[in-house]
Amino acid sequence: MATDEQIAEAFNAGYTMQKIDPAMVEKLLSTKNDSEIMNAMAQGAKQLEREKIIHQQQEIKERSQIKTHKR
């Protein structure tokens, strides 16, 4: 059983690896290893993707507000 520290490290590793090499993360996570560590890495990678989507939505909202104020 993985410790909380190991799970946190795996989450952070997944997050960081997703920034650097998303294809490698996808390949790594496509293995049939269903361990706590692999699940934590997958969650870290997903967290980065969620943050990217939120950032994109904020940019769209800001551009929309700028266009509205220019009219």
Long-range contacts (C-beta under 8 A, 24 or more apart in sequence): 1-36, 2-35, 2-36, 2-37, 2-40, 6-36, 6-37, 7-36, 7-37, 7-40, 8-40, 10-36, 10-37, 10-38, 10-40, 10-41, 10-44, 11-40, 11-41, 11-43, 11-44, 11-47, 12-44, 13-41, 13-44, 14-40, 14-41, 14-42, 14-43, 14-44, 14-45, 15-44, 15-45, 15-47, 15-48, 16-44, 17-41, 17-44, 17-45, 18-44, 18-45, 18-48, 18-49, 19-48
